[in-house]
Every structure is written in C-alpha cells, then in structure tokens.
Amino acid sequence: MCGVFGICAAAGVDVANLTYFGLFALQHRGQESAGIAVSNGETVRVHRGMGLVAQVFSPATVHDLGEGTLLALGHTRYSTTGASRAENAHPLPFNHPQLGPGAIAHNGNLLNAEALRRQLQEEGAIFETSLDTEVMARLIEHTHGRTWEEVIRRSFARVVGAYSCGVITPNQLIALRDPYGFRPLCIGFIPLAGQPAHVVASETCALDTVNATFVREVQPGEMVVMDQHGVHSVTFQTSNKHAMCVFEFIYFARPDSILKNCELEEARIRMGNELAREAPVEADMVIPFPDSGTPAAIGYAEASGIPFREALMKSRYINRTFIQPDQSLRESGVMLKLNPLPRSIRGKRLVAVDDSIVRGTTSRRIIDRLRAAGAKEIHMRISSPPMRFPCFMGVDIGSTKELIAFGRTVEEIRKHIGADSLEYLSIPGLMRAIGRGTAQEFCRACFDGSYPVPVPQQLEMDKMQFELPLKSDHVPGPPSPALTPKA
C-alpha cells in the first residue's frame, strides 16, 4: 500500500496545492500519516504528520509550502516496516554530502533492509527510525556520484524487494520502480499554457483529480527523471520476469484506476461473473460487503440472474478497515461502519460477496449481524482465491497466524465464519477476469506460496508461524509449497 504523488512544473504553478489534492485521491492506500516535500530550486522542505491529509495540512500550510516552489512530492502512509508514529511519516528527508538535500517517499517493502542497515552502520550511518525507507535514504547519502541520477542508480542497485519511489532533489523529481514491478506507479502531464507540468502517481485516479492526462506506467526497473528541461528515463535494473501484485487488481487500487491497461472496475465485475459460473447457488438476492465487494457482487448478480440488492449500509466517515494498524481497530471500524437493513433481508437467502477473507473475524461479525437481522441463509462468495501465505512485499500481514486460510480447509473456514456455504474464485478464474497476461506475470504468492524472489530466512521464520485450529479438530501441517522462489 502507501500512496506516492509528485509534480514538476514551471514557475507560477502551485505544485503544493496540486500535490495536496493528489494525495486525497490516494488515501485508500494509506491513512496513518501524510506529508509533502517541496523544492524551490535550492532547498528541500518537508511538512509531515499523523492523520489524514486534511488533518496534517491546513490551507495556510499548503499555501506556505507552495510559495516559490517548482517541485513537490507527497505521500500517504500505511505502515508495514516501522511503527505508526510521526517520525516515520514520509517523505523522509536526507542530505547528500556533495549534492545537497532531498527527500524520498516509498511504497513497498525491502527484503534486504536489515542487511543494508548493518552495512551502512559499519560505514558510520546513524539511524533514527526502523523504516526500510530510511535505509534507502541513508544509502543515498553514503553513495558516491557526480549527479543525482548516478547516485540513485548506484544506490538502488543494492536494494532488493518491492519499491515504487519518488525522490525529490533541489532541481529534479525522480520516480523509480523495482525490476519486478510489484507496486504500481504511473506518469501523467497537465497541459498548461507554456511548459506542461509532469506528474508521477501511484495510481491513475490521482491524475484525474488534478486534471492530468495519463501517459504510461513507469516500467519495472525504470528510473524517470523530471526537471525544468523535460522528462527522460533510463533502465537501472532488469529482470527476466515481472511480478506485479495481483491483489492490486482485487482490492488495493481504486476501482476507477487503470493498471496494465486494465480498467479495475470492469475487471472486478468480471471476477464476479467468473465466481457465479464457478460457484452457483440458489438464493433470493446478491448483496455486497461494501465497498470493496460491490463490483464483484454486481458481476455475480449479472451472471447468475439473481437480483442485486444493498443490505448493508456503510458510513462514509470510517477509514478503510483492512489497512488499520491493528486488529482491534479493524474490528471496531467494521462494527461502526456497516449496518444491516432488516426489512430487505428478513427471511431471504443471501449471496454475500466480498473481495477477500484475510483474518476472518470481520466476516464472522458481519454474518452474525445479518443473521440477527433475519437472514434465512447466507452463502459467502469471495472474488479471490484463499490467502494462505504471508506477504513480504508491502502488505501488513505479520504472520500466518493472521491468515484464517493458512492450514485450513474451506469447510473449516466456513464453520468459523458461520456461513451456510463458502466458495472462493480460482486462480485461473481470477486471471481470466483480469485478462492481461498470464499468472506468471503477477505475484500471487499470498495464494499459492510461489514467491518470485528469494525470501531471507529470518523473515521467513518470523512470518511462518502456527496457531491452534479454529473451531476444528484439524491441525495445520507445515506450509506447502515451501517458501522458495518459483517461476
């Protein structure tokens, strides 16, 4: 998760204000903290803090940041490495001994962060946070080079893992993406009079917010440099395979965004179509778990011929629950956010559609509330395969203990959440719905354990943990397949 937004423009363009609005469009990617870094051609200033964008920035703050600035880089944070506190907010400032100040904003998760941290500490680097982003910042500071491009290219040649980053320097905005392309990053421009403003963003929906035109995605292993002379790019790393996170298509990215030339709203409706064909059931109505389950529920209703109805009313003032920093907040958020409509569901057989089941507790609570409201039957249909393995590339799942599908059958999960039936979309069905490339072009390790890059042993040990079974005599065995990279 996390959202990155940056802009390079001519004098007179309010880059800070445009970045402020761009970050609003990316708050679904992170709601713990926000920040904006700006440059006037000589210095780089950063304002960051805890909370939503509107809580961190006042109109006066944005106005002050925008005066005389040509470049801006913003970030909304969802923590995976480093605690949720103010000093870990992005963009993270740094100072290169020869080239001067800068700041970095990062979406992803590094696999070799601890090894790099130890190496840099031996070189005299002092760390103030536990962020893997700070590892990149200190790496930039301790890498020699005559230009920023040279320094950043050499720095990121040592980095392994998922990263879609923005880097702001006194005179340049630099965007780069890891050679596997785990996380999204795109380029746009605003057709202003005279010199157009160039924009980089995690998703195309942020371009729409500032009336920017989508140009293309930053390619895996590509570094794009924006300055007052225009835009140019270089390939700084190559890989013989790509592995974009397939969960971006299922849940993370906004439905009005485009990834790999795929309109996500339509792809999610097709997931529902596929799910209806793979897992039909007799019922009176199809209902979504809003909002992320809505497109797939529409698709299920279309393909099955069962009427679509809204049976859960959502409060628009509660943050996205999956990306809350701890489980208690997630559960409280669900209870505050969703209320059933008894008159719509009393005595009815429901097909309840959601995009995923991660921990299982929220699904169980919602099903309990639907039953209390009078539902006769509740058939859960999930528009993705079971999440059985932890993510090492930027999703906040601490270990297999948090995954209800790890080591359990679908029937055991059904009993735990209290549904009358439970079915998931298959991996082939998911790929048909996406309709772009093959399964081998995506990271789907959370479903099948096939990690596209080797996972350090300590990280593997930290996350591959066991727990007692839930409402079942089944005892989870060792993970299968093993945590080794596969094609």
VMD Tcl script that draws the C-alpha trace (Angstrom):
set ca {
  {0.00 0.00 0.00}
  {1.05 3.68 0.56}
  {0.43 6.43 -1.96}
  {3.05 8.48 -3.81}
  {2.33 11.66 -5.77}
  {4.80 14.14 -7.27}
  {4.80 17.06 -9.69}
  {7.39 19.07 -11.61}
  {6.17 22.35 -13.09}
  {7.19 25.77 -14.32}
  {7.23 28.84 -12.11}
  {3.77 30.04 -11.12}
  {2.17 26.60 -10.81}
  {1.00 25.81 -7.28}
  {2.68 22.41 -7.04}
  {2.00 22.04 -3.30}
  {-1.74 22.54 -3.74}
  {-1.89 20.09 -6.66}
  {0.00 17.54 -4.58}
  {-2.40 18.10 -1.70}
  {-5.34 17.22 -3.95}
  {-3.45 14.31 -5.49}
  {-2.93 12.83 -2.03}
  {-6.67 12.98 -1.34}
  {-7.16 10.55 -4.21}
  {-4.61 8.15 -2.70}
  {-5.87 7.96 0.88}
  {-7.29 4.50 0.23}
  {-3.63 3.41 0.05}
  {-2.73 4.81 3.47}
  {-4.45 6.75 6.23}
  {-1.96 6.78 9.12}
  {0.15 9.77 8.10}
  {0.77 12.16 5.23}
  {3.48 14.52 4.08}
  {4.65 16.82 1.30}
  {8.20 17.82 0.37}
  {8.81 20.86 -1.87}
  {11.80 22.44 -3.60}
  {12.40 25.95 -4.85}
  {15.49 25.01 -6.86}
  {17.89 25.36 -3.95}
  {16.42 23.82 -0.81}
  {14.02 21.00 0.05}
  {11.42 21.50 2.81}
  {9.21 18.78 4.29}
  {5.94 19.01 6.21}
  {4.53 15.71 7.53}
  {2.40 14.46 10.37}
  {0.00 11.82 11.66}
  {-3.55 11.51 10.37}
  {-5.48 12.02 7.16}
  {-4.38 14.58 4.58}
  {-6.88 17.20 5.78}
  {-5.67 16.73 9.37}
  {-1.99 17.14 8.51}
  {-2.36 20.15 6.19}
  {-4.24 23.39 6.74}
  {-4.85 25.84 3.87}
  {-2.18 28.11 5.38}
  {0.35 25.26 5.48}
  {-0.27 24.32 1.86}
  {-0.05 27.97 0.79}
  {3.24 28.41 2.62}
  {4.70 25.27 1.05}
  {3.67 26.38 -2.41}
  {5.28 29.82 -2.45}
  {8.14 29.90 -4.93}
  {8.34 26.14 -5.36}
  {8.78 24.21 -8.60}
  {8.73 20.60 -7.38}
  {6.62 18.71 -4.88}
  {6.48 15.12 -3.62}
  {3.69 13.77 -1.39}
  {2.93 10.54 0.43}
  {0.12 8.83 2.35}
  {1.34 6.06 4.64}
  {0.21 2.57 5.56}
  {2.84 1.00 7.80}
  {4.48 -2.35 7.09}
  {8.02 -1.66 8.32}
  {8.31 0.81 11.19}
  {5.70 1.75 13.76}
  {2.82 4.14 13.18}
  {4.26 7.35 14.62}
  {5.19 10.83 13.42}
  {8.91 10.31 12.83}
  {8.08 7.51 10.39}
  {5.89 9.69 8.18}
  {7.06 10.28 4.59}
  {8.60 11.92 2.63}
  {11.77 11.17 4.58}
  {14.46 13.88 4.28}
  {18.14 13.17 3.63}
  {21.27 15.18 2.83}
  {23.94 14.00 0.39}
  {27.40 15.32 1.37}
  {28.22 16.53 -2.18}
  {24.87 17.05 -3.87}
  {22.76 18.51 -1.07}
  {19.26 17.92 0.37}
  {16.47 15.69 -0.80}
  {13.57 13.54 0.36}
  {12.17 10.12 -0.52}
  {8.64 8.64 -0.49}
  {8.26 4.88 -0.77}
  {5.54 2.33 -1.49}
  {6.66 -1.25 -0.95}
  {8.81 -3.36 1.35}
  {12.52 -4.20 1.16}
  {13.72 -7.75 1.70}
  {17.35 -6.89 2.43}
  {16.73 -3.84 4.64}
  {18.40 -5.32 7.73}
  {21.49 -6.43 5.84}
  {21.84 -2.96 4.28}
  {21.26 -1.31 7.67}
  {24.16 -3.26 9.20}
  {26.45 -2.41 6.30}
  {25.57 1.28 6.49}
  {26.05 1.38 10.27}
  {29.54 -0.04 9.74}
  {30.13 2.88 7.34}
  {29.06 5.35 10.05}
  {25.38 5.86 9.18}
  {23.14 6.81 12.11}
  {19.53 5.62 12.02}
  {16.64 7.38 13.75}
  {13.80 5.01 12.76}
  {13.15 1.36 11.97}
  {11.89 2.23 8.47}
  {13.18 0.43 5.43}
  {12.66 3.80 3.72}
  {15.33 5.29 5.97}
  {17.66 2.54 4.81}
  {17.20 3.87 1.27}
  {17.69 7.46 2.44}
  {20.95 6.64 4.25}
  {22.07 4.53 1.30}
  {21.65 7.57 -0.96}
  {23.68 9.67 1.50}
  {26.53 7.12 1.56}
  {26.72 6.51 -2.21}
  {29.23 8.48 -4.28}
  {28.35 10.01 -7.62}
  {28.65 13.19 -9.64}
  {24.90 13.54 -10.29}
  {21.69 12.58 -8.53}
  {20.89 10.10 -11.29}
  {24.23 8.37 -10.80}
  {23.83 8.26 -7.01}
  {20.31 6.89 -7.12}
  {21.12 4.34 -9.81}
  {24.04 3.03 -7.75}
  {22.03 3.10 -4.52}
  {19.10 1.10 -5.82}
  {21.35 -1.44 -7.48}
  {21.90 -2.70 -3.90}
  {18.20 -2.80 -2.95}
  {16.12 -5.99 -3.12}
  {12.35 -6.08 -2.75}
  {9.29 -4.06 -3.69}
  {9.61 -0.34 -4.19}
  {7.81 2.31 -6.18}
  {9.53 5.50 -5.07}
  {9.59 9.21 -5.59}
  {12.75 11.20 -4.83}
  {12.83 14.99 -4.76}
  {16.10 16.94 -5.03}
  {16.60 20.70 -5.35}
  {16.14 20.52 -9.14}
  {14.66 17.14 -10.02}
  {11.77 14.83 -9.32}
  {12.82 11.22 -9.83}
  {10.46 8.23 -9.97}
  {11.67 4.64 -9.94}
  {10.18 1.16 -9.75}
  {11.73 -2.15 -8.79}
  {12.65 -4.56 -11.62}
  {9.72 -6.87 -10.83}
  {7.13 -4.06 -10.79}
  {5.45 -5.24 -7.58}
  {3.69 -1.92 -6.85}
  {2.10 0.47 -9.36}
  {3.49 3.82 -10.50}
  {2.41 5.95 -13.45}
  {3.27 9.16 -15.32}
  {0.98 11.95 -16.45}
  {1.09 15.57 -17.55}
  {-1.05 18.65 -17.09}
  {-1.35 20.56 -20.38}
  {-0.74 24.04 -19.02}
  {-0.02 27.10 -21.15}
  {3.67 27.13 -21.96}
  {5.58 24.30 -20.31}
  {3.35 21.41 -19.15}
  {3.57 20.06 -15.62}
  {4.77 16.48 -15.33}
  {3.21 14.23 -12.71}
  {4.02 10.86 -11.14}
  {1.46 8.95 -9.05}
  {0.80 5.55 -7.57}
  {-2.49 5.30 -9.46}
  {-4.21 6.94 -12.40}
  {-7.12 8.05 -10.19}
  {-4.79 10.65 -8.66}
  {-4.02 12.02 -12.12}
  {-7.74 12.52 -12.72}
  {-8.02 14.58 -9.53}
  {-5.61 17.24 -10.84}
  {-6.85 17.07 -14.48}
  {-3.66 15.35 -15.62}
  {-3.53 13.15 -18.70}
  {-2.30 9.60 -18.21}
  {0.80 8.92 -20.33}
  {2.03 5.48 -19.27}
  {3.20 3.38 -16.36}
  {6.74 3.59 -15.05}
  {8.21 0.32 -16.28}
  {9.77 -2.22 -13.92}
  {13.43 -1.34 -13.40}
  {12.96 2.14 -14.90}
  {14.04 5.49 -13.43}
  {12.19 8.55 -14.77}
  {13.76 11.98 -14.24}
  {11.63 15.15 -14.39}
  {13.12 18.64 -14.33}
  {12.73 22.03 -15.99}
  {14.24 20.63 -19.20}
  {11.61 17.91 -19.58}
  {11.44 14.18 -18.91}
  {13.91 11.40 -19.64}
  {14.34 7.87 -18.37}
  {16.91 5.10 -18.01}
  {16.71 1.43 -17.14}
  {18.72 0.93 -13.97}
  {17.88 -2.75 -13.32}
  {16.50 -5.57 -15.42}
  {14.66 -8.78 -14.62}
  {13.63 -11.70 -16.79}
  {10.20 -11.75 -15.15}
  {7.63 -9.31 -13.82}
  {5.56 -9.85 -10.69}
  {3.01 -7.12 -10.13}
  {0.93 -7.73 -7.00}
  {-2.32 -9.34 -8.16}
  {-4.06 -8.04 -5.04}
  {-3.80 -4.52 -6.51}
  {-6.41 -5.71 -9.02}
  {-8.60 -7.33 -6.36}
  {-8.62 -4.76 -3.55}
  {-5.78 -2.27 -3.09}
  {-6.11 0.05 -6.07}
  {-9.18 2.21 -6.52}
  {-11.78 0.81 -8.95}
  {-11.52 3.92 -11.17}
  {-7.79 3.36 -11.71}
  {-6.15 1.63 -14.67}
  {-3.36 -0.94 -14.24}
  {-1.62 -2.72 -17.12}
  {-4.25 -1.17 -19.44}
  {-6.95 -2.87 -17.36}
  {-9.91 -0.87 -16.03}
  {-10.22 -2.18 -12.48}
  {-13.96 -1.66 -12.05}
  {-14.65 -3.81 -15.10}
  {-12.09 -6.42 -14.02}
  {-13.73 -6.72 -10.61}
  {-17.16 -7.13 -12.20}
  {-15.69 -9.90 -14.37}
  {-14.35 -11.55 -11.18}
  {-17.95 -11.70 -10.01}
  {-19.01 -13.14 -13.37}
  {-16.39 -15.88 -13.08}
  {-17.34 -16.55 -9.46}
  {-21.01 -17.05 -10.39}
  {-20.02 -19.58 -13.03}
  {-17.63 -21.43 -10.71}
  {-19.79 -21.34 -7.55}
  {-23.52 -21.08 -8.28}
  {-26.11 -21.27 -5.51}
  {-29.88 -20.84 -5.21}
  {-30.68 -17.58 -3.45}
  {-33.07 -14.62 -3.38}
  {-30.59 -11.77 -3.67}
  {-26.92 -10.93 -4.10}
  {-25.51 -8.44 -1.59}
  {-22.04 -6.88 -1.40}
  {-19.80 -6.30 1.58}
  {-19.32 -2.60 0.75}
  {-17.46 -1.01 -0.76}
  {-14.73 -3.36 -1.95}
  {-17.12 -6.25 -2.61}
  {-19.59 -4.22 -4.67}
  {-18.19 -4.63 -8.22}
  {-17.84 -8.41 -7.82}
  {-21.37 -8.61 -6.36}
  {-22.69 -6.76 -9.41}
  {-20.85 -9.23 -11.62}
  {-22.19 -12.23 -9.69}
  {-25.75 -10.91 -10.00}
  {-25.32 -10.30 -13.74}
  {-24.04 -13.80 -14.44}
  {-26.40 -15.64 -12.06}
  {-29.60 -13.72 -12.76}
  {-30.16 -13.28 -9.00}
  {-31.22 -9.70 -8.13}
  {-28.59 -7.36 -6.70}
  {-29.59 -5.51 -3.52}
  {-27.81 -3.43 -0.92}
  {-28.35 -4.94 2.52}
  {-25.53 -3.29 4.44}
  {-25.43 0.47 4.81}
  {-21.97 1.96 5.10}
  {-20.92 5.07 6.99}
  {-18.64 7.13 4.73}
  {-16.82 8.59 7.71}
  {-14.95 5.46 8.81}
  {-11.49 4.70 7.44}
  {-10.73 1.66 5.33}
  {-10.66 -1.19 7.84}
  {-8.22 -3.64 6.26}
  {-5.42 -1.06 6.49}
  {-5.99 -0.08 10.10}
  {-2.75 -0.53 12.09}
  {-4.06 -3.22 14.45}
  {-6.80 -5.84 14.60}
  {-8.86 -4.23 17.37}
  {-9.21 -1.06 15.31}
  {-10.18 -3.11 12.25}
  {-12.95 -4.89 14.15}
  {-14.24 -1.69 15.78}
  {-14.22 0.02 12.40}
  {-16.35 -2.70 10.83}
  {-18.95 -2.50 13.61}
  {-19.16 1.27 13.30}
  {-19.17 1.23 9.52}
  {-21.75 -1.37 8.47}
  {-25.41 -1.65 9.49}
  {-27.81 -4.24 8.04}
  {-31.23 -3.38 6.61}
  {-33.63 -5.86 8.29}
  {-36.63 -5.14 6.02}
  {-34.55 -6.03 2.95}
  {-33.07 -9.28 4.21}
  {-35.59 -10.77 6.66}
  {-36.41 -14.33 5.59}
  {-34.19 -14.09 2.49}
  {-31.45 -16.38 1.17}
  {-28.40 -14.17 0.58}
  {-25.32 -14.49 -1.59}
  {-22.88 -12.23 0.26}
  {-19.94 -11.24 -1.95}
  {-16.62 -9.86 -0.73}
  {-13.23 -9.46 -2.38}
  {-11.29 -11.49 0.22}
  {-11.21 -13.03 3.67}
  {-7.94 -12.27 5.42}
  {-8.29 -12.79 9.16}
  {-11.91 -13.97 9.25}
  {-13.05 -12.05 12.32}
  {-14.81 -9.25 10.44}
  {-16.58 -11.70 8.11}
  {-17.88 -13.62 11.12}
  {-19.13 -10.46 12.82}
  {-20.95 -9.24 9.72}
  {-22.57 -12.65 9.15}
  {-23.70 -12.67 12.80}
  {-25.32 -9.27 12.27}
  {-27.04 -10.41 9.07}
  {-28.48 -13.42 10.88}
  {-29.64 -11.23 13.76}
  {-31.40 -9.06 11.18}
  {-33.38 -12.08 9.95}
  {-31.41 -13.56 7.02}
  {-32.56 -17.13 6.34}
  {-29.37 -18.33 4.62}
  {-26.00 -16.67 3.99}
  {-23.81 -18.02 1.20}
  {-20.38 -16.34 1.14}
  {-18.69 -15.93 -2.24}
  {-15.16 -14.49 -2.39}
  {-13.85 -12.96 -5.63}
  {-10.26 -14.07 -5.00}
  {-8.54 -17.33 -4.01}
  {-7.87 -18.09 -0.31}
  {-5.00 -16.05 1.19}
  {-2.87 -18.84 2.64}
  {0.62 -17.32 2.76}
  {2.09 -14.09 4.16}
  {3.19 -11.17 2.00}
  {6.77 -9.89 2.13}
  {6.23 -7.14 -0.44}
  {4.27 -4.47 1.40}
  {1.05 -5.89 2.86}
  {0.66 -5.65 6.63}
  {0.17 -9.33 7.49}
  {2.53 -10.08 10.34}
  {2.49 -13.88 10.10}
  {0.47 -16.91 9.06}
  {-1.28 -16.65 12.44}
  {-3.28 -13.79 10.96}
  {-4.43 -15.76 7.91}
  {-7.52 -17.85 8.51}
  {-6.94 -19.87 5.32}
  {-3.44 -20.99 6.29}
  {-3.52 -24.73 7.03}
  {-7.33 -24.88 6.96}
  {-9.85 -26.24 4.51}
  {-12.59 -24.12 3.01}
  {-15.09 -26.08 5.08}
  {-13.25 -25.22 8.30}
  {-13.22 -21.54 7.33}
  {-16.96 -21.73 6.57}
  {-17.68 -23.13 10.02}
  {-15.58 -20.46 11.68}
  {-17.29 -17.51 9.97}
  {-20.75 -19.08 10.31}
  {-21.83 -19.09 6.66}
  {-24.18 -21.69 5.15}
  {-21.73 -22.15 2.29}
  {-18.41 -20.65 1.23}
  {-16.67 -20.64 -2.14}
  {-13.63 -18.78 -3.49}
  {-12.69 -17.74 -7.02}
  {-9.96 -19.93 -8.51}
  {-6.61 -18.59 -9.71}
  {-7.47 -19.42 -13.37}
  {-10.82 -17.64 -12.92}
  {-9.05 -14.62 -11.46}
  {-6.62 -14.44 -14.38}
  {-9.46 -14.73 -16.90}
  {-11.17 -11.79 -15.19}
  {-8.03 -9.63 -15.26}
  {-7.50 -10.55 -18.90}
  {-3.98 -9.15 -19.03}
  {-1.04 -11.53 -19.35}
  {-0.59 -14.86 -17.60}
  {-0.47 -15.86 -13.96}
  {3.33 -15.97 -14.22}
  {3.39 -12.18 -14.81}
  {1.88 -11.47 -11.38}
  {2.92 -12.03 -7.79}
  {0.27 -14.37 -6.41}
  {2.35 -15.74 -3.54}
  {-0.34 -14.95 -0.95}
  {-2.48 -17.58 -2.72}
  {-0.01 -20.31 -3.70}
  {3.25 -19.60 -1.85}
  {5.23 -19.14 -5.09}
  {7.41 -16.15 -4.18}
  {9.04 -14.52 -7.22}
  {12.21 -13.58 -5.28}
  {14.07 -15.45 -2.53}
  {12.84 -14.58 0.96}
  {15.55 -14.11 3.63}
  {15.50 -16.96 6.15}
  {14.84 -14.75 9.17}
  {11.85 -13.07 7.51}
  {10.52 -16.48 6.56}
  {10.87 -17.74 10.14}
  {9.21 -14.61 11.55}
  {6.11 -14.97 9.39}
  {5.67 -18.72 9.02}
  {4.16 -19.38 12.45}
  {1.48 -21.76 13.68}
  {-1.52 -21.46 15.97}
  {-4.26 -23.69 17.36}
  {-7.08 -24.52 14.93}
  {-10.32 -22.53 14.94}
  {-13.46 -24.50 15.86}
  {-11.98 -27.60 14.27}
  {-10.04 -30.76 15.05}
  {-7.81 -30.06 12.09}
  {-4.16 -29.41 13.00}
  {-2.30 -27.30 10.44}
  {0.68 -29.02 8.91}
  {3.80 -27.38 7.53}
  {3.30 -24.88 4.73}
  {3.13 -26.26 1.24}
  {4.66 -25.34 -1.12}
  {7.86 -24.34 0.64}
  {8.92 -20.71 0.72}
  {11.25 -20.85 -2.24}
  {11.15 -18.70 -5.39}
  {9.42 -20.29 -8.34}
  {8.88 -19.31 -11.91}
}
mol new
graphics top color blue
foreach p $ca { graphics top sphere $p radius 0.5 }
foreach p [lrange $ca 0 end-1] q [lrange $ca 1 end] { graphics top cylinder $p $q radius 0.2 }
display resetview
